[in-house]
Amino acid sequence: MDNSFDKERIINYWIESAENDFKTMNDLYQTKNNSWALFIGHLVIEKLLKALYVKEKEEYPPMIHDLRRICEKADIKFDIRRQIMLDSISRFNINARYDDYKQSFYQLCNDGFTTEWIDKIKDCRLWIKLML
């Protein structure tokens, strides 16, 4: 392994960045910036999974945003419920980012939908942190 690869430093980077985003997600949620809260929620999960990837594989994580694919590449085991959750959260990244999806995504992100998914993101975050 290359001497410049500092596993703990890289893992800590991803975790700290995810924790900053987690605070931002909660702030956005409290101010009812629902679509942005869910977009940032995706980043929280992505960054924690990348930390877990580094822990498991001892290499830099792939430059992808699909949460299920990150898990698969890191050999992280998950059930169908988690697969559906990861796939759904991955959509928040795409839907918030691309203009043709934005309007329908904004409409989808009512308070009930957002609360449900913020809770699922928090659950997913804890599941990953238990593995870290």
C-alpha positions, 0 to 999 in steps of 0.5 A, a space after each residue: 500500500 502507498 505510504 500516503 494512504 492514511 486510512 484513519 485520516 481518510 475515514 475521519 474526514 468522511 465522518 466529520 464531513 457527514 456530521 457537518 452535513 447532518 447538522 445542515 440537513 437538520 437546519 434545512 429541515 427545521 426551516 422547511 427547505 425540504 428538498 434541500 434537506 433531503 438532498 443533503 441527507 443523501 450526502 450524509 449517507 454517501 459520506 458515511 458509506 464512503 468512510 465505511 468503504 475505506 474501513 473495509 477495503 483500505 482504499 479510496 472510495 469510488 467516485 459514485 453517488 449511488 448508495 447501494 453500489 457503494 455498499 455492494 463495492 464495499 461488500 456491506 450486507 443489507 436486506 431488501 428493506 435497506 436496499 429499497 431505502 438506499 435506492 430511494 435516498 439515492 434519488 434525492 441526489 438526482 432529483 434535487 440536482 437536475 432541472 427536469 426533475 426539480 419541479 416534481 421533486 419540490 412538489 413531492 417534498 411536502 412536510 409529511 414526505 420529508 419528515 418520513 424520509 428524514 427519519 429514514 435517513 437518521 435510521 440509516 445513519 445510525 445503521 452505518 455508524 454501528 459498522 464504523 
